Amino acid sequence: MTRALLVDLGKVLVGFDHQVTCDRLAEVSGASPAHLRSVLFGDLETAFDKGRVSAPEFFRACEKAAGIPRLPDDVWTGAWRDIFYPLPEAIAALARVRPGIRRVLVSNTNALHWEGVLGVFDPLEHFDALVLSFRIGAVKPERPFWDAALAAAGCAPGECLYADDRLELVAAADGLGIPGFVVRGAGSFAAGLDERGLLSAPGSRPGNSLAAQTVRLS
């Protein structure tokens, strides 16, 4: 019996385009978008996602690694943050999750991306708890992340259902006894929930969380 729903964020509830970041920074730095992508979205981003570096420290490290001149922080901020858009069909499905199912957002993200997300989606309307990598210092598929997710869910692994767009992360969760499904495009999230009997009838209005609890690791 499912007691908690663990939901990824990117490409499940909100879309994003890293190419926007690369193109904007390429325009002002003179580097190619492809070169910037190879630098930005790797170990440096992981450190940022774990909250180990501040935004300015991340910017400076990227500039050094990419061999580009120092850029104004506001240029970096806009290029890095403003890349998100809501996925209305999935958000509508989330709002229909049956009462009594604890809803937990589980995301690898950083402080600036989180700001961008909040500009297009309000998690407090839909979730009971937030497990965000930059706040707990761990990313999926690391064990401390799953431990935090299960603590937020308040139930056993087999009583959870996990939805993510990345097959390898769903597989990693399954290895810990957390069943799940892969979200593949529009309608897939709703279909996955419906197949497992987690959706209320269309037109019903399940109660929404007034304030999501943010999980932090001490």
N, C-alpha and C positions, 0 to 999 in steps of 0.2 A: 504494500500500500504506500503510495506516494504522500509524504507529509511536507516536503519542501521542494521548491523549484529553484535551481541554480541557473542563472541566465547570464551569458556573456553579453557584452555591450556592442563592440564594433562589428558591423556587418550582420548583426542580429536585430538590434533595436535602432541603431543609428548607422548611417553610411559615412564613409570618409574617402578622401582621395589624397594619398601622399604625393601624387604627381603635382598637385597644386603647390605644396611646400617646395618641392624641388624646382619647379618652374619659376616661382617667385624669387627664390634665393639665387637661382642662376642669372636672372635678369640684373641683379645688383652686384653679384660677385665676379661674374665673368667665367665661372666654372660651368661645366656641362651638367644638365640635370641628372644624367646617368652617373656621373662621378659623385655628385652630391648624394644621390640615393644610396650608393654603395658605402658611404661614410656614415650617413645619418641613421640608417635603420639597421643597426647591428649592436655591438657591445656598448656603444655610447648611449644608445636609446635604452638599452636594458638597465644600465646604471641609473638613468633618469627615471625609468619606470619603477625602480626599486626605491626611489627617493634618496639615493645616495649622493646626488649632486643637486644643486639649485639650478634654476633656469639659466642664470648668467654663466655659471660654471659649465653647464652643458653647451651653451653657445660657444664659449671660448675653446672648449675641447674640440668641438666640431670644426671650428675655423682652423685650428692647428692641424687636425688630422686631414682636412681637405686642402690645406695649403692656400687658403683664401684670406684676404685682408679682414680686419675686424669690421663687423657690420653693427649698426645701431641695434640695441636690444629691442626697440619697438618694431624694427623690420623683422627680426627673428620671431618675435612674439606673434605678430599677425600671420606670418607665413606658416608657423608651426601650429597655431591654435585654430585658425578659422578655416577648417576643412571638413566640417561635419554637417550632416543633414539628417532629419528624422526619417524613419521607415514606418509610415503610418499604419500599414496593415499589421505589422508585427506588434506595434504599440497597442493597437486596438485589441489584438489577441491577448496580450498580457493583461489588459484591463478586464478581460473576461475569465481569468483564472478563478476557479471555484473558491469560495470562502473556505477558510480553514487550511489552505495550502500556504505555507510560509514562503515568501518570495525574497530571494537573495540575489543581488547583483554581484557578479564575480568578474572582475576586469583587470587585465594588464593595461595600465594607463599611467600617465604622469600628470603632474599638477597643471600644466598648460593645456594638455589635451582634455583634461577634466573640465577646465574652464570653458573650452570650446563646446563640449558636450552639453554643459548646463545652459548654453545659449540656445539649444534647439530641443532639449528634452529635460523634463523634470522628474528625476528618479523618486522624489519624495511622494509623488502621486501613485507610484506603482510598487514600491519595494518596502519590505520590513527591515532589511539590513543591507549594508553596502560593504563589500570586501574589495578594496582597491589596492593594487600592488604598491603604489607609491606611499600609501599610508601604513602598510604592514611590513614593508621591506622584503617582500618575496613576490615572485611571479609564477604563474602557471608555466610548466607543470611541477614546480618545486613542492616538496611535501609540506613545508610550512604554510604555503598558500592553501592547499587542500585542508589542512588542519584548521585554519582560520575559517574557511568556508563551511566546514562541518560544524564548527562551534557556533557560527552564526545561524546555521540551519536548525541546530538544536535537536538533531535526530541522527540515527545511524546511517552509514553510507547507502545501504540498500533501500532506505526510505526517501532518498533524494532522487530527483531527475535533473540532469544537466543538459543544457542546450548551448551549443557553440558552433561557429562556422568552420572551425579547424578540426579536421579528423584526428590529428595526432593528439590534441588535447582531450577530445572525447575518449580516445583510447587510453590515455594516461589516467583519466578519472575512472574508467572502467576497471583498470588494473587495481584500483583501490576499493572496488566494489560499488562504485557510484555509476549507475546506469545512465545512459544519455542518448542523444541523437544529434546528428549533424544538420545544421541549418544551411540550406542551399537555395538561396534566392527568395524572391517574393512568394509569400504564401506557405513556405516550408515550415516556418516556426509555428504558425497557427495549425497547420496540418499535423505536425508532430505532437502538439498538445492535445488536439482533438482525438487523435488515434489512441491516446492514452487516457482519455476520459477526464481531462483536467479543465475543460472549458465549460462555463455556464452557458445556458441557452442564449442565442442572440437577443439583444434588447434588454437583458437583465443587467443590473448594476451592482456587481460585487463590491463590498466595502473596500476602500483603498486605505493604505497606510497613511497616517497624518505626518509621521516623522520617521524616516528610516534611521536605524542605528548604524553608525559607522564602526566597523571592527578595526581595532588596532592591536598589534602584537606588542607586548611589553618587552 
